[in-house]
Amino acid sequence: MTDRKQTRREHLYSIGAGAGTLTLASLAPTTEPGLLGWEPPANATSHSEDRWKWIVPVKGDDPETRTQNLDALEDELSGEDNTAVLSNRRHDAAGTLTTLAPVDVIGARNRDRWLADQGIATLDYIDASGIEINRTVTLADPLTPETSNAWSEFGTLESVLLSTLADGTPDSAGVAFDADMSEDALEAARKATAATSAETALPDTSSVTVAVADTGVSEEAWLDDANGNTRLLPASTNFVADDDPSGIGETADGNGHGNWCAACLAARTPSDATLEGYLPSADVLGLKALDDEGSGSLDDIAAAIRKAGDEGVDILNLSLGSPKYSTAIDNALEYAVEEGVVPIVAAGNDRQGTRWVATPASSDNSIAVGATTVAPPEEARSAYFSNVGPHNGITDMSGGETTGAAIDVAAPGCKIESASGDVLTGTSMAGPVVAGVAGLGVADDRITDLESAREELTRTAEPIPRAAQEEVGAGMPSAANLLSGAVPDQTQTEAETAEAATRGAAYQTMSGSWLFRQID
């Protein structure tokens, strides 16, 4: 893993230093102290004796240097009181470790850095901008669809801004609510994405490996191959349990969310074709990064993402998210992508609240997926709950890292039954639908990494006329187009209805990302 490119935030610090101002060790945006001092986030994970869990990356252009720097960091921490290094969370290849330590050992308070030059954040081999306190996050929660009453009214200031700079407030015409959604088996989603044998010749998927980082993946009959052997890999790991145990029986899902995603991706159901997954011969790496209540920590999720990279999986499904940016998650994604993994991430289910693409879908190291109704692209509607772009890069506390982050593609995610037996709704469901199409591209050698996945999925996606690009990106993935190389006659923006285009323009204005362009 090479050093990260300089972020916009670091660039601004360097400008200040050049002007003769005080240079500080810039911490991760969600860990950086405010003007009045450092306070832990409400969802930070604390331990005994005022210790917090910290994720600490080191610098280094090559594995040997990163290992040496991690050794030096462990030596430094061993000399501190009330401090411990979690050996199972040291990752030499990615150059990161996790430690339990008081805040002064880290140097996260202004007085530590301004007055005492204190804490590991001041060490020259530490990537201080990536130091992050561990926090709890949740899955992109499946939901019970609501009526059009869920469509928020816009405030007076927003309405004036939209009337002045756009064509008015976003209209709900073309957006799907409960009455627009019908319960369907997974086969309907496969048909909508042209991923059945009736639409195209499907490749053998036995060479594909997918990872599901979620509430777990259980050993179920629908994951057996034709000989009755499970396709759930022995390297499957439980990151919410002590010491990260691995094994087929260690990742049992007591929630159902992870099993739904795994079934959408890889269920083999010879007795019921309506529930068969996109990749019925693929191997599955179960990564239990969330507990049975659907909650997990940044540290656990980052460890699961790195595990996907270590195991060389092709596709990583992440149906989870947070409205707050995470440097640790982004660094883990960068490592996985460098190892050849294609992370596909749910965009979030809070359009009426936090609105913009959630973390980690907002990362450049992922493909962000929005949700539509279960219908062909020409009939599909964007789900009212599905988060949109472009991100303003401010409200998620990313310090501008996510400015302009947008949806890449959108897929069916409403009231779908998978072989797990559950009928669920959310961008969590749309994510593995897109991951399934991407897996077909891997099986056919058209997708080999994140760059080719984004290019092929968006280039061959079918436009969704009733939706705006800000809602659905390039449109709905088409397995038939992907496998044949065909490109639709119209792009998403060319096909949009007037109502959809108006909605998109309103989101562009509301985002304000046009005011905060990235510093290259």
Helices and strands as residue ranges (DSSP letters): H 8-18, E 46-47, G 48-50, E 51-57, H 63-78, E 84-91, E 96-101, H 103-106, H 110-114, G 120-122, G 128-130, E 132-133, E 136-139, G 148-150, H 156-165, E 175-176, G 178-180, E 184-185, H 186-192, E 209-214, G 221-223, E 237-238, G 248-251, H 257-266, G 273-275, E 283-288, E 295-297, H 298-310, E 315-318, E 320-321, H 327-338, E 342-346, E 367-372, E 382-383, E 409-412, E 416-417, E 423-424, H 427-443, H 450-459, H 469-472, H 479-484, H 492-495, H 498-511, G 513-515
